[in-house]
Amino acid sequence: MVIPYPRIPPTIVSFGPIALRWYSVMYVVGYVLGYRLVLKRLEHRRSKLSRAELDSLIWYLVAGMLVGARLFYVLVYGRAEYAAHPLEAFAVWRGGLSFHGAIIGMTIAIILFARRYRFPALALTDLVALCGTPGLFFGRIGNFINGELYGRPTNVPWAMIFPTDPQHLPRHPSQLYEAFAEGVVLSAVLWGIDRWAYLRGHDRTGLTTGVFLVGYAIIRFCLEFTREPDAQLGLVVGALSMGQLLSTIMFVAGAALLAWVYLRREASHA
């Protein structure tokens, strides 16, 4: 038994070589939603950013995300392919972005922005982690529409056969799992912790960033067991995929940050 895959054309409209694709629209929707959420934080004085600084930060984040996501994908996931055809590394319209690379790229962009505008970097990462998480939902929906990053073969009743799968096997719709877990559940957890910390006086710079890193790492690690490993890599360490290996590093970084936030708080009360 399978659920019919909704064949949504990836391209909304095209004008000659120029095409508007659902995947791009999903990213735009994610950024617009995140921008509106940050504006709400500014209105309630939960952030010291000015409107002009926020507009500048958005451009830093867009550049960091695109460069980081693409460069990381080329170096980690497609090194052999792009070594043989180096110019293909610039063909971003053909796909090939890494979320972990996007995180690294945006982190570097935030550090550069923080130095230029003399703003606490962790305060910015907290803001981006909190308001940017809903965008993960739309990104994964874009993956689903493209029929990419599908799951492993399965016999669950909600399995789907993706037209982009050369084997045409019933598979987990893992993009939808990730959209719900990363974009809805993780977002709810972060906003819940943010509100609790604010009302109880436990708000600490770096708390939201640490929870995001740990939470995303746990979700991604678990859901990778339902997601088809990258064809060019397969499983890289025993039964673990590259996504799980990177998520493990992400978890350690988040746990270390939370420990540092906690120890700094204890030291300030000593």
Secondary structure as UniProt FT lines:
FT   STRAND          11..15
FT   TURN            16..17
FT   STRAND          18..21
FT   HELIX           22..43
FT   TURN            44..45
FT   HELIX           51..72
FT   HELIX           73..77
FT   HELIX           79..84
FT   HELIX           86..90
FT   HELIX           92..94
FT   HELIX           99..117
FT   HELIX           121..132
FT   HELIX           134..146
FT   TURN            157..158
FT   TURN            163..164
FT   TURN            166..167
FT   HELIX           174..180
FT   HELIX           181..185
FT   HELIX           186..200
FT   TURN            205..206
FT   HELIX           207..223
FT   HELIX           224..226
FT   TURN            231..233
FT   TURN            238..239
FT   HELIX           242..269
//
